[in-house]
Amino acid sequence: METYLFAWNPARWEWKDLPQAVTEANGEGKYFNQWTCRSHKKIKEGDRAFLVRLGVPPRGIIAAGLVVSKASKKPHYNPERAERGDQVYSVRIRFDLLMEKPIISEDELKSNDLGEHNNWFPEGSGVPIPERFANLLENRLNEITGVRFVPPTQDEILGLRNEGRTTTRTVTTYERDPIARTRCLEHYGTKCQACDLSFQDFYGEIGSDYIEVHHVVPLSDIQGEHTVDPVNDLIPLCPNCHRMIHKRKPPYSIDELREIVRTHS
């Protein structure tokens, strides 16, 4: 298994459904997307993928996942170039960790042992990360998240390949827009609705407005177009409660999770 660094520059491509993508990756454990790949002749299914945010600050590592397809030519991500018939090599990635702001900041990537690698902010996307720095990155991510990455077996890679071919559901622009999240938080506030954790109370200013939003009905269960009700379909949860609510399928209800928290607190 090799490790590759993919890049996203907001100035070149607007990630309109990023809040939804964050919810899927962290809440449901998977979010699929195509990403351009410079090393299209070498990259393979099962390789490790990290995503770095480029351009204007904040810059740094915002996501981690696995490559679940071989590289192939697709229409260019820029709509104008795609209309002209331009194509790029890309691979499909299953992200299981994704944040809007960097998990590992630009300052950290430029300091200590990580700082010895001089290509954390590449011009292209899908470039290999040398093994030493890939290991350092994995170790640092493990320290931050408390979750250690385990490379997939060959059988698991086959499963990922098939899973990666599934067609994602279509949702309306309204659901994909941050407006739904904003209105949800205007109603509930930014306190976790299961355990009452307030990041601002706990961490001060750096925790201001930080909270995840849970889809009461999993996005993967929605067929066709669906307009989200910000109050009835969405609810704020801290990352820990968000992961726990998805420990089974179908997910626990909010009332069930509240009872679990009450019983064990």
Secondary structure, DSSP 4 states (H G I P E B T S, - for coil): --EEEEEE-TTT---TTHHHHHHIIIIIS-EEEEEE-S-TTT--TT-EEEEEE-SSSS-EEEEEEEE-S--EEEE-SSHHHHHTT-EEEEEEEEEEEE-SS-SEEHHHHTSTTGGG-S-SS-SSSSEE--HHHHHHHHHHHHHHHS----PPPHHHHHHHHHHHTSPPPP--HHHHSHHHHHHHHHHH-SS-TTT---HHHHHGGGGTT--EEEESS-GGG--S-----TTTTEEEE-HHHHHHHTSSSSPPPHHHHHHHHHHH-
